[in-house]
Amino acid sequence: MTQDPFSGQTPTPMPSDPPVDRELAHAHQLTDDEYDQVIELLGGREPTFTELGVYSVMWSEHASYKNSILQLKTLPRSGGKLLVAAGEENAGLVDIGDGLAVAFKVESHNHPSAVEPYQGAATGVGGILRDVFTMGARPIACLNSLRFGPPEDDRVRYLVDGVVRGIGDYGNCVGIPTVGGEVYFDEAYRGNPLVNAMAVGIVEHDKVLKATAGTEPGNPVIYIGSRTGRDGIHGATFASEELSEESKSRKSNVQVGDPFTEKLLLEATLELGDTDALVGIQDMGAAGLTCSSCEMAGKDGAGIFLDLDKVPRREEGMTPYEVLLSESQERMLVVAKRGREQEVFDIVRRWDLQAVEVGFVTNDGRMRASADGQLVLDIPVDTLVLGGGAPQYVREVEEPAPAPALSVTEPQDFRNATLQLLASSNVASKRHVYRQYDHMVGASTRLEPGRGDAALVRVAGTNKVLSIAIDCNGRQLSLNPREGARQAVAESCRNVACTGAQPLGITNCLNFGNPYKPKMYWTFVEAVGGMGEACRAFGTPVTGGNVSFYNENPSGAVFPTPVIGVVGLAEDASKTIGMGFTREGDAIFLLGPDRAGWAGSEWQNITEGSPSGELTPIDLELEAKLQEFLIKSINCGWISAAHDLSDGGLVVSLCEMALTSPNRSIGALLEREEDVTASWLFAEGPSRVVVTVSPMVIDEFEEAVEAAGLPIEWIGTTGGKGVGFRGVFSVSFDEMADAYDNGLERALGLKPNA
């Protein structure tokens, strides 16, 4: 069928549909103004229940970005080696040479994980993987950024267990290594955990797939993958409202994943990409069949007709509303070239998946759907998608009161402070988490989790390596959102540079509270502004990402947490490095300004429980010089190990470098001409990196540092049985290992080494 059998007809409600009125529109999170706008866009008529559902999900915060898109447009969204501008496709796409590109993206699954941690986290992984392989890219790595409340809380322990198992089980079953990430604990996240998943894949330029329906009327629309169920209905809407006590009963809004079907879907999609039978393909993610169909049609101004009776279902009695809004997992929508349908069917069915023709492309610019022999939906496509009729707002802002004055008790016993920091749940080894992930599947992982500032993954068939990092310090943003966002971008890029790779671009997941609250919206605007400043300074355009608002619960909002994912490229795998000391007798240098503070630091968090004070500001020009110098020096072979100073400051970084040395056999003997102060040891500040240099190349190295105009200080030599500052204090390997290895397990009430 290529002709609309309901041409000229007006949609009618199903017999079981409730009457549509303003009260029902409010229940669907539409305001009075938005409901009036819907009626106007439909030519003055009331929407059917099905149409109301479609508008509610497509105009939800999660799908429309209505309160953020105008701010996001201020970010650098093109340039560099980007092959598509931000937001144009399912994931960012950056050229890495030799006819290859890297596709990558990060997204949130916060609210689903708060309600059903295992499935919420698992389907977050599944969704971000589909975003990547829908581009025609084979996923080669996953990362995640997780935040929870205090680890001694029983509910938090339940969430940690479910989220980590969900991520591990899904990624392990699909066969994609989870190679890196971060885990933070803070009271601010007690009622609303953050679960952000990132995926990275590789695709040949001529095999990139597009999320478009094209413009040729009559081209068939084909549904592939799992059957549609009632799980995940209004998942996008659920992600666009605050959590409450009622949210605990919203498990039906959480999708249920099947990683084994995902693996089949991945392989079928990539095989389809080897043909030229496709016009476009789109994952049925947020808002399910609705979003995938209207976004594909809207890409080039086409229309689409769907026969909902043909959609495969796993539950009886599903209404058109439910079929269109279901977010059941492991599904794709394909537009094939007319006459090439059988090729699509043959490939998909060979992978034991369903393939059903459910509609066709039209040239009328409308999304129309039928069920049970009647038309149930007729909406102008451009009113559903960004850039068309979907609303775009700039909300009221109000600058909150300044951060409280600095409150901190500086450590007096440096040895005990070191061990306290190493045992802190935010600093301690995350082995309890990453040992549940298969980080070696695929045999491309070059650096194991916890052994470098960024993950290193080989690009098959080349000598190239991707360096991938994900980072953010929400405490810093709570004190100064613009400065904190600048530093989040800088730290992620610096982590990549510390491996010897050149940062190429960033993806972000912007986790904030309710945008209708003026103080929160001000925080969001400031953070986006700071992010843009840093990206322009480093030449790292934003390739895309995700905005997650409404991360609140009755006790308040989470810390503003714009998670930054960075992908970098090293042309020669043999010239990349990790953070562990590699040999005894190397000189240890501190690169960067001798400028640090207690505001937002881990020591302040341990002793005070909440952040206060003014952040040490970052010099973006100096940071850019530092990153450029690190990349050059590592590629020249001057630097044998490098580690960014972040949580816990200088001493923690040195201990981590010793603990990641071969067999934990190389310590550090440290000294300083000036007094060794608590601030120098434990305070935190931007643009600071510890590096080790062979005595044979020190002269060349120091000349290059001087030429680059970077601050530098020699602080000691590698070797010894632990980390010690001459005449001040020392900690042995056994002491460091006990605190660092077992800190997180102890905080979670688990048996150490279990």
C-alpha positions in Angstrom: 0.0 0.0 0.0 1.4 3.4 -1.0 -1.7 5.5 -1.0 -3.4 6.9 2.1 -6.7 5.1 2.3 -8.1 7.8 4.6 -7.3 10.7 2.4 -9.5 13.7 3.2 -10.7 12.2 6.5 -10.4 13.8 10.0 -9.1 11.5 12.8 -11.7 10.2 15.2 -11.2 8.9 18.8 -11.2 5.2 19.6 -14.2 3.9 21.5 -12.2 3.4 24.7 -10.5 6.8 24.6 -11.2 9.3 27.4 -12.6 12.7 26.5 -9.9 15.2 25.8 -10.0 18.5 27.7 -7.7 20.8 29.5 -7.6 18.7 32.7 -6.4 15.7 30.7 -3.9 18.0 28.9 -2.5 19.1 32.3 -2.2 15.5 33.3 0.0 15.1 30.1 2.3 17.9 31.3 0.9 20.4 28.7 0.2 24.0 29.9 -2.9 25.9 28.9 -0.9 27.9 26.4 0.6 24.8 24.9 -2.8 23.1 24.7 -4.2 26.2 22.9 -1.3 26.0 20.5 -2.0 22.4 19.8 -5.6 23.2 18.9 -4.5 26.0 16.7 -1.9 23.8 14.9 -4.7 21.2 14.3 -6.8 23.8 12.5 -9.0 24.7 15.5 -10.1 21.2 16.4 -9.6 19.3 19.7 -6.9 16.6 19.4 -7.8 13.0 19.7 -6.5 11.1 22.8 -3.8 9.6 20.6 -2.8 13.0 19.2 -2.7 14.4 22.7 -0.3 11.6 23.7 1.9 12.3 20.7 2.1 16.0 21.4 2.7 15.4 25.1 5.8 13.2 24.5 7.2 15.2 21.6 6.8 18.5 23.5 8.1 17.0 26.7 11.4 18.4 28.0 13.1 15.1 27.2 12.1 15.1 23.5 11.8 18.7 22.6 14.5 20.4 24.7 12.0 23.3 25.0 13.7 25.0 27.9 17.2 24.3 26.8 17.5 24.4 23.0 18.0 28.2 22.8 20.9 28.0 25.3 22.4 24.9 23.6 22.6 26.8 20.3 25.1 29.2 21.9 27.6 26.3 22.1 30.2 25.7 19.4 28.3 23.0 17.4 30.4 22.7 14.2 33.9 23.0 13.0 37.1 21.1 13.8 36.8 17.5 12.4 33.0 17.2 12.9 31.3 15.5 10.0 27.8 16.4 11.1 26.6 19.4 13.2 25.5 18.8 16.8 22.0 17.4 17.0 21.6 16.5 13.3 21.9 12.8 13.8 21.6 10.2 16.6 25.3 10.7 17.7 28.2 13.0 17.1 30.5 12.1 14.2 34.1 13.1 14.0 36.7 12.3 11.3 39.8 10.3 12.5 41.4 9.9 9.1 41.9 7.0 6.8 38.2 7.1 5.8 37.1 6.4 9.3 35.0 8.4 11.8 34.1 8.0 15.5 30.5 8.2 16.6 29.9 9.0 20.2 27.2 10.3 22.6 26.2 10.4 26.3 22.7 10.3 27.6 20.9 10.0 31.0 18.6 7.4 32.4 18.2 9.1 35.8 14.6 8.7 36.8 14.2 5.2 35.5 17.2 4.2 37.5 15.8 5.8 40.6 12.7 3.7 40.4 14.0 0.5 39.0 17.8 0.6 39.1 18.6 -2.6 37.3 16.4 -2.1 34.3 16.8 1.6 34.3 20.6 1.4 34.0 20.5 -1.6 31.6 18.2 0.1 29.2 20.2 3.3 29.4 23.2 1.3 28.1 21.0 -0.3 25.4 19.7 3.1 24.3 23.0 4.7 23.9 24.5 1.8 22.1 21.6 2.0 19.6 22.3 5.7 19.1 25.8 4.7 18.0 25.1 1.7 15.8 22.1 3.4 14.2 24.8 5.6 12.7 26.3 2.5 11.0 29.1 2.5 13.6 30.2 -0.6 15.4 30.4 0.2 19.1 33.8 -0.4 20.6 33.5 1.1 24.1 31.1 2.1 26.8 31.7 4.5 29.8 29.4 5.7 32.5 29.1 8.5 35.0 27.2 7.6 38.2 26.2 9.6 41.2 24.5 8.4 44.4 23.7 9.6 47.9 25.8 8.7 50.9 27.0 5.1 50.6 26.0 4.1 54.2 22.3 4.6 53.3 20.5 1.3 52.7 18.5 2.7 49.7 21.7 4.0 48.1 23.3 0.6 48.5 20.3 -1.0 46.8 20.6 1.6 43.9 24.3 1.1 43.6 23.9 -2.7 43.4 21.1 -2.6 40.8 22.7 0.1 38.6 26.1 -1.5 38.5 24.6 -5.0 37.8 22.3 -3.5 35.1 25.2 -1.8 33.3 27.5 -4.8 33.6 24.9 -7.4 32.5 23.7 -5.5 29.5 27.1 -4.4 28.2 28.7 -7.8 28.9 25.9 -9.7 27.1 26.1 -7.4 24.0 29.8 -7.8 24.0 30.9 -4.1 24.3 33.6 -3.4 26.8 32.9 -0.9 29.6 36.3 0.8 29.7 36.0 3.8 32.1 33.8 6.1 34.0 33.3 7.8 37.4 31.3 7.2 40.5 30.6 9.9 43.1 28.6 9.9 46.4 27.1 13.0 48.0 24.1 13.9 50.0 22.9 16.0 47.1 22.1 12.9 45.1 20.4 10.9 47.8 16.9 11.0 46.4 17.8 11.4 42.7 20.8 9.3 41.4 22.4 10.2 38.1 23.0 7.4 35.7 24.7 8.7 32.5 25.9 6.2 29.8 28.3 6.9 27.0 29.1 4.8 23.9 31.7 5.1 21.2 31.8 3.4 17.8 33.8 3.4 14.5 32.3 3.7 11.0 33.7 4.1 7.5 32.7 7.5 6.0 30.8 5.8 3.1 28.8 3.6 5.4 27.3 6.3 7.7 23.6 5.8 8.1 21.2 8.8 8.4 18.0 9.2 10.4 15.8 10.4 7.5 12.8 9.2 5.6 13.9 10.9 2.5 11.5 12.7 0.1 10.4 9.9 -2.2 6.7 9.2 -1.6 5.8 5.5 -1.4 9.1 4.3 0.1 8.2 1.6 2.6 8.5 2.1 6.4 9.7 -1.1 8.0 9.6 -2.0 11.7 12.4 -4.3 12.9 13.3 -5.8 16.3 11.4 -6.7 19.4 7.6 -6.7 19.7 5.9 -3.6 21.3 4.7 -3.9 24.8 3.3 -1.5 27.4 6.7 -1.0 29.2 8.1 2.5 29.0 4.9 4.3 28.0 5.4 8.0 28.7 9.0 7.3 29.6 10.0 10.7 28.0 7.3 12.4 30.1 8.4 10.7 33.2 11.9 12.0 32.6 10.5 15.5 32.4 9.0 15.8 35.9 10.4 15.9 39.4 10.7 12.6 41.4 8.3 12.2 44.3 7.0 9.5 46.6 4.5 8.7 43.8 7.4 8.0 41.5 8.2 4.8 43.3 5.0 3.3 41.7 6.0 4.3 38.2 7.8 1.1 37.3 5.6 0.7 34.2 7.3 3.8 32.8 10.7 2.0 32.9 11.6 -0.1 29.9 12.7 -3.7 30.1 15.8 -4.6 28.1 17.0 -7.7 26.3 20.7 -7.5 25.5 20.7 -10.7 23.5 18.2 -9.2 21.1 20.2 -6.0 21.1 23.2 -7.9 19.9 21.2 -9.4 17.0 19.8 -5.9 16.2 23.3 -4.5 16.2 24.6 -7.0 13.7 21.5 -6.7 11.5 21.8 -2.9 11.4 25.4 -3.0 10.4 24.7 -5.6 7.7 21.9 -3.4 6.4 24.5 -0.6 6.3 26.6 -2.6 3.9 23.8 -2.4 1.3 22.4 0.6 -0.4 18.9 -0.5 0.2 18.2 2.0 3.0 17.1 5.6 2.8 17.3 6.0 6.6 17.1 4.3 10.0 16.2 5.5 13.4 16.2 3.9 16.9 12.9 3.8 18.6 14.2 5.4 21.8 12.5 8.1 23.8 8.8 8.4 22.7 9.2 5.2 20.7 7.5 4.8 17.4 6.2 8.4 17.6 9.6 10.0 17.8 11.4 7.8 15.3 8.7 8.3 12.6 8.1 12.0 12.9 11.8 12.9 13.3 12.7 10.8 10.2 10.0 12.4 8.2 10.7 15.9 9.5 14.4 15.7 8.6 13.7 16.5 4.9 10.2 17.8 5.1 8.4 14.6 4.2 5.4 13.0 5.7 4.6 9.5 6.9 1.6 7.2 7.2 1.5 4.3 9.7 -0.9 1.4 9.9 -0.7 0.6 13.6 -2.5 -2.7 13.2 0.6 -4.0 11.6 3.0 -3.2 14.5 4.1 -6.4 16.2 2.8 -6.6 19.8 3.5 -8.8 22.7 0.4 -7.7 24.7 -3.3 -8.0 23.8 -5.6 -5.1 23.5 -3.0 -2.3 23.1 -4.5 1.0 21.9 -3.0 3.3 19.3 -2.0 5.6 22.1 -0.1 2.8 23.7 1.5 1.5 20.5 2.8 4.9 19.5 4.1 5.9 23.0 5.6 2.6 24.1 9.3 2.7 24.6 9.9 -1.0 24.4 13.5 -1.7 23.8 15.5 -3.1 20.9 13.4 -1.7 18.1 14.3 0.2 14.9 12.4 2.0 12.2 13.8 1.7 8.7 12.8 3.5 5.5 13.9 1.4 2.5 14.1 2.2 -1.2 10.9 1.0 -2.9 11.5 -2.4 -4.5 14.3 -3.2 -2.1 12.1 -4.3 0.8 12.9 -8.0 0.4 16.6 -7.4 0.9 15.8 -5.7 4.2 13.5 -8.6 5.2 16.1 -11.2 4.3 18.9 -9.6 6.3 16.8 -8.9 9.4 15.1 -12.3 9.5 18.5 -14.0 9.0 19.3 -12.5 12.5 16.1 -14.0 13.9 14.4 -10.6 14.2 11.0 -9.5 13.0 10.7 -7.2 10.0 7.3 -5.9 9.1 6.2 -3.1 6.7 4.1 -0.8 8.8 3.7 2.3 6.5 5.1 4.5 3.8 6.6 7.9 3.2 4.3 10.7 1.9 5.0 14.1 0.5 2.3 16.0 2.4 4.4 16.8 5.5 2.0 15.1 7.9 2.2 12.3 10.3 -1.0 10.2 9.9 -1.8 6.8 11.5 -4.7 4.4 11.4 -5.9 1.6 13.7 -8.9 -0.7 13.6 -10.0 0.7 10.2 -10.1 4.3 11.2 -7.8 7.3 11.1 -6.6 8.2 14.7 -3.9 10.7 14.1 -3.2 13.6 11.6 -0.6 16.1 12.7 1.8 18.4 10.7 5.2 16.8 11.2 7.0 20.1 11.6 4.9 20.9 14.7 6.4 17.9 16.5 10.1 18.4 15.9 12.8 21.0 16.8 12.9 24.0 14.5 9.1 23.6 13.7 6.2 24.1 16.0 7.7 22.5 19.1 7.9 25.3 21.7 11.2 26.9 22.7 11.4 28.9 25.9 13.8 31.2 27.7 12.8 31.0 31.4 13.0 33.6 34.1 16.4 33.7 35.9 17.4 34.8 39.3 20.9 34.7 40.6 21.0 32.8 43.9 22.8 34.1 47.0 26.6 33.8 46.8 28.2 30.6 48.0 28.8 30.5 51.7 32.1 31.7 53.0 34.9 29.1 53.1 34.7 26.7 55.9 37.5 24.1 56.3 39.7 22.7 58.9 43.1 22.1 57.4 44.7 18.7 58.1 47.4 18.7 60.8 48.4 15.0 60.5 49.4 14.7 56.9 49.8 10.9 57.0 46.3 10.3 58.4 44.8 12.8 56.1 46.4 11.0 53.1 44.9 7.7 54.2 41.5 9.3 54.9 41.4 10.7 51.4 42.5 7.4 49.8 39.7 5.6 51.7 37.1 8.2 50.7 34.3 6.7 48.6 34.9 9.4 46.0 38.6 8.7 45.7 39.0 5.0 46.6 39.4 2.4 43.8 36.2 1.7 41.9 37.2 -1.9 41.4 34.0 -3.0 43.1 32.2 -1.4 40.1 34.4 -2.1 37.1 35.3 -5.7 38.0 31.6 -6.4 37.3 32.1 -5.1 33.7 33.9 -7.0 31.0 36.4 -4.3 29.9 38.5 -6.6 27.7 35.9 -8.1 25.4 36.8 -7.3 21.8 40.5 -7.3 22.6 40.8 -3.6 21.8 41.2 -2.1 25.3 44.8 -0.8 25.7 44.5 0.5 29.2 42.5 -1.2 32.0 40.1 0.9 34.1 41.8 2.8 36.9 45.2 2.8 35.2 45.0 6.1 33.4 43.3 9.4 33.3 41.4 8.3 30.2 40.5 5.0 28.6 42.5 3.9 25.6 40.9 1.7 22.9 42.6 0.6 19.7 41.0 1.3 16.3 41.0 -2.1 14.5 43.1 -2.3 11.4 45.1 0.8 12.2 47.7 1.9 14.7 45.4 4.6 16.0 44.0 4.7 19.6 41.0 6.6 20.9 41.4 8.2 24.3 38.0 8.6 26.1 37.2 10.4 29.3 34.1 11.4 31.2 34.1 13.8 34.1 32.4 16.5 36.2 32.6 17.8 39.7 29.1 18.9 40.8 30.4 20.4 44.0 32.4 22.9 42.1 29.3 23.9 40.0 27.3 24.3 43.2 29.7 27.1 44.2 30.1 28.7 40.8 28.3 27.1 37.8 30.1 29.1 35.1 33.6 28.5 36.5 32.7 24.9 37.5 31.6 24.1 33.9 34.7 25.6 32.5 36.7 23.4 34.7 34.6 20.3 33.9 35.4 20.7 30.2 39.1 21.4 31.0 39.5 18.4 33.2 38.0 16.0 30.7 40.1 17.3 27.9 43.2 17.3 30.2 42.6 13.7 31.1 42.7 12.8 27.4 45.8 14.9 26.9 47.5 13.1 29.8 47.5 9.9 27.7 49.1 11.7 24.7 45.9 12.0 22.6 44.5 15.1 20.9 40.9 15.9 22.1 38.6 16.1 19.1 35.2 17.0 20.5 32.9 16.7 23.5 29.5 15.3 24.2 27.6 16.3 27.3 24.8 15.2 29.6 23.5 18.2 31.4 21.9 17.1 34.7 20.0 20.0 36.4 17.0 20.6 38.5 13.6 22.2 37.6 14.1 24.8 34.9 10.9 26.6 36.0 12.7 27.7 39.2 14.5 30.9 38.3 17.6 30.2 40.4 18.0 26.8 38.8 17.5 28.2 35.3 20.2 30.8 36.1 22.5 28.0 37.1 21.8 26.2 33.9 22.4 29.3 31.7 25.7 30.1 33.5 26.9 26.5 33.2 26.2 26.4 29.4 28.0 29.7 29.1 31.1 28.4 30.9 31.0 25.2 28.9 31.0 27.2 25.6 33.9 29.4 26.7 36.1 26.3 27.5 35.1 24.5 24.3 36.1 27.5 22.2 39.4 27.9 24.0 40.3 24.3 23.4 38.9 23.9 19.9 36.6 21.1 21.0 33.2 21.5 19.4 30.1 20.0 21.0 29.0 17.0 19.0 25.7 16.5 20.8 24.4 15.1 24.0 21.4 15.2 26.3 19.7 17.6 28.8 18.2 16.0 31.9 16.1 18.5 33.9 13.9 17.9 36.9 16.6 16.0 38.9 14.9 16.9 42.2 13.1 15.3 45.0 11.2 16.8 48.0 14.5 17.7 49.7 15.9 19.7 46.8 17.8 19.5 43.5 21.0 17.6 42.8 24.2 19.5 42.4 24.3 21.0 38.8 26.2 18.2 37.0 27.0 18.8 33.4 28.9 15.6 32.6 31.5 16.0 29.9 32.5 13.2 27.6 35.6 13.7 25.5 37.0 11.6 22.7 40.6 12.1 21.6 42.9 10.5 19.0 46.5 9.3 19.1 47.9 8.3 15.8 50.5 5.9 17.2 49.4 3.5 20.0 52.9 2.9 21.1 53.3 6.6 22.2 50.3 6.6 24.6 50.8 6.4 28.3 49.0 5.7 31.6 49.4 7.2 35.0 51.5 4.6 36.8 55.2 5.1 37.5 57.1 3.0 35.0 60.7 2.9 36.4 62.7 3.9 39.4 64.9 7.0 39.2 62.6 9.1 37.0 62.3 12.8 38.0 58.8 13.9 39.2 57.6 17.3 38.1 54.5 19.3 38.9 53.3 21.1 35.8 50.9 24.0 36.2 50.3 26.9 38.5 51.1 26.6 42.2 47.5 27.8 42.9 45.0 25.6 44.7 42.2 26.0 47.2 39.9 24.2 49.5 36.6 25.2 48.0 34.7 22.2 46.6 37.6 19.9 47.5 37.4 16.3 48.7 39.0 17.2 52.0 36.4 19.9 52.5 33.7 17.3 51.7 35.1 14.8 54.2 35.5 17.3 57.0 32.6 19.7 56.4 30.1 17.7 54.5 29.2 20.5 52.1 31.0 22.8 49.7 31.8 26.4 50.5 34.1 29.2 49.4 35.3 30.6 46.1 36.7 28.3 43.4 40.2 28.7 42.3 39.7 30.2 38.8 41.0 28.5 35.7 43.2 30.3 33.1 41.8 28.9 29.9 44.8 30.1 27.8 47.2 28.5 30.2 45.2 25.3 30.2 45.2 25.1 26.4 49.0 25.5 26.5 49.3 22.8 29.1 47.3 20.3 27.1 49.2 21.1 23.9 52.5 20.6 25.7 51.4 17.3 27.3 50.5 15.9 23.9 53.7 17.0 22.3 55.9 15.8 25.2 54.3 12.4 25.4 54.6 11.9 21.7 58.3 12.9 21.9 58.8 10.2 24.5 59.9 12.7 27.2 57.0 11.9 29.6 56.7 8.3 30.9 53.6 8.8 33.2 51.1 11.6 33.7 48.3 12.1 36.1 45.9 15.1 36.5 45.5 16.5 40.0 41.9 16.4 40.9 40.0 14.9 43.9 42.4 14.9 46.9 45.1 17.0 45.3 48.8 16.3 44.9 49.3 13.5 47.5 46.3 11.4 46.2 47.6 11.7 42.7 51.1 10.6 43.7 49.7 7.6 45.6 47.5 6.6 42.7 50.6 6.7 40.4 52.5 4.5 42.8 49.6 2.1 43.2 49.3 1.7 39.4 53.0 1.0 38.9 54.1 -2.5 37.8 53.3 -4.9 40.7 52.9 -1.8 42.9 56.7 -1.8 43.3 57.6 1.8 42.5 57.0 4.5 45.0 58.0 8.2 45.2 60.7 10.0 47.3 59.6 13.6 47.5 61.0 16.8 48.7 60.6 20.5 48.4 62.7 23.5 49.0 59.8 25.5 50.3 57.7 24.4 53.3 55.4 21.5 52.7 51.9 22.9 53.6 48.5 21.2 53.9 47.3 23.4 51.0 50.1 22.3 48.7 49.5 18.6 49.5 45.7 18.3 49.6 44.0 21.4 48.2 42.7 21.3 44.6 43.0 23.6 41.6 42.9 23.5 37.8 45.6 23.0 35.2 47.9 20.9 37.4 49.5 17.6 36.3 52.2 15.3 37.8 54.6 13.9 35.2 57.6 11.6 35.3 60.7 12.2 33.1 63.8 10.1 32.5 67.0 11.7 33.7 68.4 11.3 30.1 65.9 13.8 28.7 65.4 16.2 31.5 67.3 19.0 29.8 65.2 18.8 26.6 62.1 18.5 28.6 62.8 21.6 30.8 63.8 23.6 27.7 60.4 22.8 26.1 58.6 23.7 29.3 60.3 27.1 29.3 59.5 27.6 25.7 55.9 26.8 26.3 55.7 29.3 29.2 54.4 26.8 31.7 55.0 26.8 35.5 57.0 23.8 36.6 58.4 22.5 39.9 60.7 19.4 40.5 59.3 17.6 43.5 61.2 14.3 43.7 62.2 11.0 42.2 60.4 7.7 41.7 61.4 4.8 43.9 61.1 3.5 47.4 58.6 1.4 49.3 55.7 3.9 49.3 55.1 7.7 49.0 57.1 9.8 51.3 58.0 13.5 51.8 61.5 13.7 53.2 61.4 14.9 56.8 57.6 15.3 56.8 55.7 12.0 56.5 55.4 8.8 54.5 52.8 6.1 53.7 53.7 2.5 52.8 52.3 0.5 49.9 50.4 -1.7 52.4 48.8 1.3 54.1 47.9 2.9 50.7 46.6 -0.3 49.3 44.4 -1.1 52.4 42.8 2.4 52.3 42.5 2.7 48.5 41.5 -0.9 47.6 38.9 -1.4 50.3 37.6 2.1 50.9 34.5 1.8 48.7 33.6 -1.7 49.8 33.8 -0.6 53.4 31.6 2.4 52.7 29.0 0.2 51.1 29.1 -2.3 53.9 30.7 -5.0 51.8 33.4 -7.3 52.9 36.8 -6.0 51.7 38.3 -8.1 48.8 35.0 -9.9 48.5 
